Amino acid sequence: MTEDLSPAERYAAARKRAVEQATALASFREMYEFGLDPFQIEACQALEAGKGVLVAAPTGSGKTIVGEFAVHLALLQGKKCFYTTPIKALSNQKYADLAKRYGADKVGLLTGDNSVNSDAPVVVMTTEVLRNMLYSGSQSLLNLGYVVMDEVHYLSDRFRGAVWEEVIIHLQESVTLVSLSATVSNAEEFGDWLDTVRGDTEVIVSEHRPVPLFQHVLAGRRMYDLFEEGEGQKKAVNPDLTRMARMEASRSYNPRDRRKGKMVREADRERERRQRSRIWTPGRPEVIERLDSEGLLPAITFIFSRAACEAAVQQCLYAGLRLNDDDARMRVREIVEERTGSIPNEDLHVLGYYEWLEGLERGIAAHHAGMLPSFKEVVEELFVRGLVKAVFATETLALGINMPARSVVLEKLVKWNGEQHADITPGEYTQLTGRAGRRGIDVEGHAVVLWQRAMSPEHLAGLAGTRTYPLRSSFKPSYNMAVNLVDQFGRHRSRELLETSFAQFQADKSVVGISRQVQKNEEGLEGYKASMTCHLGDFDAYARLRRELKDRETELAKQGAAQRRVAAAAALEKLKQGDVIHVPTGKYAGLALVLDPGLPAGRVNGQRGFDHVDGPRPLVLTAERQVKRLAAMDFPVPVEALDRMRIPKSFNARSPQSRRDLASALRTKAGHIVPDRHRKGRAAAADDQEIARLRTELRAHPCHGCDEREDHARWAERYHRLKRDTSQLERRIEGRTNTIARTFDRIVALLTELDYLRGNEVTEHGKRLARLYGELDLLASECLRAGIWEGLNPAELAACVSALVYEARVGDDALAPKLPSGAAKAALGEMVRIWGRLDGLEEDFKISQTEGVGQREPDLGFAWAAYMWANDKGLDEVLREAEMPAGDFVRWCKQVIDVLGQIAAAAPRENSTVARNARKAVDQLLRGVVAYSSVG
């Protein structure tokens, strides 16, 4: 090609190559064996030009290359780079990758558990660690040039999302931000916000998957493609699946079915059996065998239950599945024994080590949050090495861990969301199936959904076809955030900072459409006002009088109707069995005999009253032999007994003969009686002074004599309706504007009441609260303030602190949790009482937990386990008493350790035992499985 260029063009191309080779990107590209994708090059060039970047791309597309380029730039420029991740496991993984590439001396790690080379120029950390650094004014922030926020779409997380926004808002302007996100549908909106708060930010969106993903449905022995082969963006659902769903829906086989009085024919039954033989949900071992035979392993099967993940492994073992040969089995055993060598034999037995190892040797494993973190790490390593080929996992595996597979299997499209079984969202489907297809290994990835009864192929196609989902802010101010902000910036500046949050940005944008409608309404109001103008006077005032008159008449009419209903109900309550009445209106109007007065309580005249809440509902026999229970609506006016009759004891309301005889007696006894016509009383409006005054003013108004009065009145009514609608829209705007700042104001008011803040001053109590991070930050601070933990030994303190972090997975009020006796039990009771006082204060200051702000009730469910473990009890005994998987136990212990560390830093130094005992409690908890689990 170069021969075809002119000398000038060749010279220009050479100059361009020379410029490119002189860039940092050129030297960075040489570090990789593969070429970079266009979106990666575009993002890296923007970074080198000094811009911030937001990169939104599918899972597995190589977004982290951009983050690694920020590391490369920082090292070239002699600056620091912080690489933040949402979870510790991902931090550990990223630390290992960067240390391998740049050397362990240049890379550090900071999580809640580990601190490795924290002064290095490149530090990998969880996002919370960076947030805490920003609030404490850490010296580590000096010379910080770049911050990479991996998985930044976590800011929509209901519980932790606020941390991402805090970091983005509070980072120094000189820091270049690299935001890496899954594909979200509102990336441009998020980019606009970043542009507002961080300066020039380039938004790079790529929806291209480097490894194409194919969607399938496995039903019976056959794997169907979800979509028909064809060109174009919109693909049609496979008609075979549609036909199968329709056939299953129309199946109505039942041995008791009858057609024309005969049983279903044998031929129909046979056809039904043939249909059933083609459609069923294959078992888990059968699925793995099928994938293996099709060359679709390794595979991750997502099951939304920990117990079901473990059961799936056992089912595969019982079925005799073996996915590894002898050589692979030996390598698995070597790796597992090396990684678990520090765990004592007695703990291995408790942890189910040998059953777990048998599954690994066969190439099969589970992966979920209930597993010991060390075990999960081993599963991840073996899977990446190709020594585990089938993993049964909960959806937590989809969040960030680098564990791609050739295939992903979804057993069901429904999961428990904490409150109910709900369909998975398109975003969740994209996140789960995004694991399928390993870049550089697989030519294509495969997502397989198992056929389930009542499955809709169209619904599945909708999930598979929606590649993106919107990013929604979950930002809410907290007590800790409030004192830290006021301490650094003062109340006014803090309020302004919070108004720059993405949450407020989204709320303000949602107001734009409503504001436009308000403007249109106001233009319409001007037109209506012109049309209702009267040359004789102020028609607006005249219309107001008409409305007031109408409203007063309506109000009196409602009062009259209510009074009549009360009078009618009172009359019904006086009825007795045997009364002859005249039903004034309705389907059963006419003569009737009361069989049961239908009073709402107990027994009346020996008969049980009818159970209802709408007043008496008498059971009557009409003159036409019908037995019916009437309602209050059948008696718009009071009813009185016309006469009385004896009802024979032998009367049976279900017997036509009994009804006929008694109805005949009723007609004979009372057929000649003419009921009194109910006379309407004088209308209340006739004597109402307010109505008389309004009518007088109306007649005296100049506009009353206008020839076009009714025409003007119609325009005035339209004006009034539109004005009312516009006022509602304005209230909606007011409700969405400054919502974050208003919440902040309420929090500040409560903190001022408790003497944590005095204007712009943060008190000593406030400085203590500033060191406490967590959901129950204010409760922890109040406990320290009240001194309720003084005198507790380390194990008792650990039990109390566990109530600040623990939250049961499912609510269970059946049994009260077991608690340590003595001082710990008393302190836990005092904690609950302090929470009750705070809960009342929050209600007074309109701080609502339902909005994600405020203090939930402390959960005492982990206190006994923390107490036992801190008292050096064995793992077997503790797990048995706690009735908890080892992974959950380790995770909660680590969270208790984290908060104990905060309490040790925040507790008073003088005349207090809390700080010293908190540090001792950390040492006593950090042993055994808790100590040798590097991931929490």
PETAUR-V867012 format. One record per helix or strand of 3 or more residues. SS is the DSSP state (h for helix, s for strand). FROM is the first residue (numbers start at 1). TO is the last residue. If there is no record, write none. Layout:
{{SS FROM TO} {SS FROM TO}}
This chain:
{{h 2 4} {h 7 21} {h 24 29} {h 38 48} {s 52 57} {h 64 77} {s 80 85} {h 88 102} {s 107 110} {s 122 126} {h 127 136} {h 139 141} {s 144 149} {h 152 156} {h 161 170} {s 176 181} {h 187 198} {s 201 206} {s 212 219} {s 222 225} {h 239 250} {h 266 278} {h 284 293} {s 299 302} {h 306 318} {h 326 339} {h 345 350} {h 353 361} {s 364 367} {h 373 384} {s 390 393} {h 395 398} {s 407 410} {s 414 416} {s 421 423} {h 426 433} {s 444 450} {h 457 465} {h 479 498} {h 502 531} {h 539 573} {s 579 583} {s 590 596} {s 619 622} {s 627 629} {h 632 634} {h 656 670} {h 684 687} {h 689 700} {h 702 705} {h 709 736} {h 739 753} {h 764 769} {h 777 786} {h 794 805} {h 823 844} {h 849 851} {h 863 870} {h 875 882} {h 886 906} {h 914 925} {h 928 931}}
